[in-house]
Amino acid sequence: MKIVSQTETQIVVRDSSLWISVLCGLGFLLVLTMTTRAGNWKGMLASGLLLVFAMAWVRRSTFTFDAGAQKIRWRRLRMLRMASGELPFSAVQDIRLDESTGSGGASNVTIYRPTIVAANGDVPMADVYSSGRDHFTRLRATLLAFVRGQKLPAQPGVAAASSDAARAAELNESVRVLLEQGRKVDAILLVQRTDHLDLTEATFRVNQVEIQMKTNKP
């Protein structure tokens, strides 16, 4: 989950697992094609399970925090079903970070999702828990300050802007090194983890760096 658009009067936050659905869908088509050619009916059943997973991961949530209307409007897609609603700023009591425990190799890791605590009931902002406590803590602080009409925390000044530019340049350089080594998958995973992007967005970023590298070649 991340902020995809931010102005003085509006913040749009989005969470999406559509990339998982796309991967499962591609896996379904691949397995179905292979098993159909081989006449393997048990394999076709396995491909059906991939299709079920693909449908289950068709999920996307968008929350728009509108200071002008003093409302939060939300839209949620779950398994091809769309739901929507709105909530006045005045009804928001808090934004809680729900915690869960996921498997992380030899040890367990704590994963999170933000939930709007309102007078008439809680509204989870994501279906899927994700890692990155610092990221979600900053997101919570930003959204709460916006709802309460306070100055947004960690507003980027000249120093912050310079720091962000330097970090972006350092990340791009790391991506270039990985691409030169033929490690495009590692480059995509690096961008995904560093900037908290989904797989599609991270792949796009890496492709842009790759295109720039090819353009700059003599």
C-alpha positions in Angstrom: 0.0 0.0 0.0 1.3 3.4 -0.9 0.4 7.0 -1.7 -0.1 7.3 -5.5 -1.1 11.0 -5.6 -0.8 13.8 -3.1 -1.7 17.5 -3.3 -2.6 20.1 -0.7 -6.3 19.1 -0.9 -6.2 15.4 -1.7 -4.3 12.2 -1.0 -4.9 9.0 -2.9 -3.7 5.7 -1.3 -3.8 2.4 -3.2 -3.2 -1.3 -2.4 -3.2 -3.9 -5.2 -2.5 -7.6 -5.6 -3.4 -7.7 -9.3 0.1 -8.6 -10.2 -0.2 -11.9 -8.3 -3.4 -12.6 -10.2 -1.7 -11.9 -13.5 1.2 -14.3 -12.6 -1.3 -17.0 -11.6 -3.3 -16.4 -14.8 -0.2 -16.8 -16.9 0.7 -20.0 -15.0 -2.8 -21.3 -15.7 -2.5 -20.7 -19.4 0.9 -22.3 -19.6 0.0 -25.4 -17.6 -3.3 -25.7 -19.5 -1.6 -25.6 -22.9 1.1 -28.1 -21.9 -1.3 -30.6 -20.3 -3.8 -30.3 -23.2 -1.1 -31.2 -25.7 0.0 -34.1 -23.6 -3.6 -35.3 -22.9 -2.9 -35.1 -19.1 -6.3 -34.6 -17.5 -4.8 -34.5 -13.9 -2.6 -31.7 -15.1 -5.7 -29.9 -16.4 -7.1 -30.1 -12.8 -3.9 -28.5 -11.5 -4.3 -25.7 -14.0 -7.8 -25.2 -12.7 -6.3 -24.5 -9.2 -4.1 -21.8 -10.7 -7.2 -20.2 -12.2 -8.9 -20.2 -8.8 -5.8 -18.5 -7.3 -5.8 -16.0 -10.1 -9.4 -15.1 -9.3 -8.8 -14.9 -5.6 -6.0 -12.4 -6.0 -8.1 -10.0 -8.1 -8.0 -7.4 -5.4 -7.5 -3.6 -5.4 -8.4 -0.9 -2.9 -8.2 2.8 -3.5 -8.8 5.4 -0.7 -9.2 9.0 -1.6 -8.8 11.5 1.3 -10.5 14.7 0.1 -9.9 17.8 2.3 -12.3 19.9 0.3 -15.3 17.5 0.9 -13.9 16.5 4.3 -14.5 12.9 3.3 -12.7 9.6 2.7 -14.1 7.9 -0.4 -13.1 4.3 -1.0 -13.5 1.7 -3.8 -12.6 -2.0 -3.4 -12.4 -4.7 -6.0 -12.5 -8.3 -4.7 -12.8 -11.2 -7.1 -14.5 -9.1 -9.8 -16.9 -7.6 -7.3 -16.7 -3.8 -6.7 -17.7 -2.1 -3.5 -17.5 1.5 -2.5 -18.3 3.9 0.3 -17.4 7.1 2.1 -16.6 8.3 5.5 -16.5 11.8 6.9 -13.3 13.1 8.4 -15.2 13.8 11.7 -15.9 10.1 12.1 -12.3 9.0 12.0 -11.0 8.2 15.4 -7.6 6.8 14.5 -5.7 4.8 11.9 -4.5 1.6 13.4 -1.7 -0.7 12.2 -3.0 -4.2 12.4 -0.3 -6.8 12.8 0.1 -10.4 11.8 2.9 -12.9 11.7 4.2 -14.3 8.4 6.8 -16.8 7.6 10.2 -15.3 6.7 12.7 -18.1 6.1 14.0 -19.5 9.4 12.1 -17.0 11.5 8.8 -15.3 11.6 8.3 -11.7 10.5 5.7 -9.2 11.5 3.5 -7.8 8.7 1.1 -5.0 8.7 -2.0 -3.3 7.2 -3.6 0.0 8.1 -7.2 0.1 9.3 -9.4 3.2 9.7 -10.9 3.3 13.2 -14.3 5.0 12.9 -17.3 5.6 15.1 -19.5 3.3 13.1 -17.0 0.5 12.6 -13.5 -0.2 11.4 -12.5 -0.1 7.7 -9.4 -2.1 6.7 -7.5 -0.3 4.0 -5.9 -3.4 2.5 -6.8 -7.1 2.2 -3.2 -8.2 2.3 -0.6 -7.7 5.1 2.8 -6.4 4.1 6.2 -5.9 5.7 7.7 -2.5 6.4 6.8 -1.1 9.7 8.6 2.2 9.1 6.7 2.7 5.8 3.3 2.1 7.4 4.1 4.2 10.4 4.9 7.2 8.1 1.8 6.5 6.0 -0.4 6.5 9.2 1.1 9.7 10.4 0.6 11.4 7.1 -3.0 10.4 6.7 -3.9 11.2 10.3 -2.4 14.7 10.0 -4.2 15.3 6.8 -7.6 14.2 8.2 -7.1 16.3 11.3 -6.1 19.4 9.3 -2.6 19.4 10.7 0.7 20.1 9.0 1.8 17.0 7.2 4.8 15.3 8.8 8.1 15.1 7.1 7.3 17.7 4.4 10.1 17.6 1.8 12.3 20.7 2.0 15.4 21.5 0.1 17.5 19.1 2.1 14.9 16.3 1.9 14.5 16.8 -1.8 18.3 16.6 -2.3 18.4 13.5 -0.1 15.6 11.8 -2.1 17.3 12.7 -5.4 20.6 11.2 -4.2 18.8 8.1 -3.0 17.0 7.7 -6.4 20.3 8.2 -8.2 22.0 5.6 -6.0 19.2 3.1 -6.7 19.3 3.7 -10.4 23.1 3.2 -10.4 22.6 -0.1 -8.6 20.0 -1.1 -11.1 22.4 -0.3 -14.0 25.1 -2.5 -12.4 22.7 -5.4 -12.1 21.5 -5.0 -15.7 25.1 -4.9 -17.0 25.6 -8.2 -15.2 22.4 -9.7 -16.8 20.6 -9.8 -13.5 17.3 -8.1 -14.5 15.2 -10.1 -12.0 17.4 -9.0 -9.1 17.2 -5.4 -10.3 13.4 -5.6 -10.3 13.3 -7.1 -6.8 15.7 -4.4 -5.5 13.4 -1.6 -6.8 10.3 -3.4 -5.5 11.7 -3.7 -2.0 13.4 -0.3 -1.8 10.4 1.8 -3.0 7.6 -0.5 -1.9 6.2 -1.0 -5.4 4.2 -3.8 -6.9 5.9 -6.1 -9.4 4.4 -4.3 -12.4 5.6 -0.8 -11.3 9.0 -2.1 -10.4 9.4 -3.8 -13.8 8.4 -0.6 -15.5 11.0 1.4 -13.6 13.8 -1.1 -14.4 12.7 -1.2 -18.1 13.0 2.7 -18.2 16.6 2.5 -16.8 17.4 -0.3 -19.4 16.0 1.9 -22.3 18.0 4.8 -21.0 21.2 2.7 -20.9 20.6 1.5 -24.5 19.9 5.1 -25.7 23.1 6.4 -24.1 25.3 3.7 -25.7 27.7 5.2 -28.3 
